[in-house]
Amino acid sequence: MLDKFVAGMASLRIFSGSLEIIAALIMLRLNQVDKALAVNSALAFTGPLILILTTTIGLVGMADKLSWGKIGWVLCGVAFLLYGILKK
């Protein structure tokens, strides 16, 4: 039987990948650099959001197997990733 946490994480990733493909098709349809850049900028918000959500689902699914210290290290790592990605 499929684990509900794994199914949730995979569903978010499928949604994210589908959104990426749709955005690429919209960019091709618009055929203008400025509009394609606007679509890409709107899409840039979804990457970190999907990362946070999938990590959260995974941590909730593993909460009974991890100590609070290990969960803290994972959250710290995600925070550093987001800081590195979003810092301008």
Helices and strands as residue ranges (DSSP letters): H 4-30, H 33-44, H 46-62, H 68-86
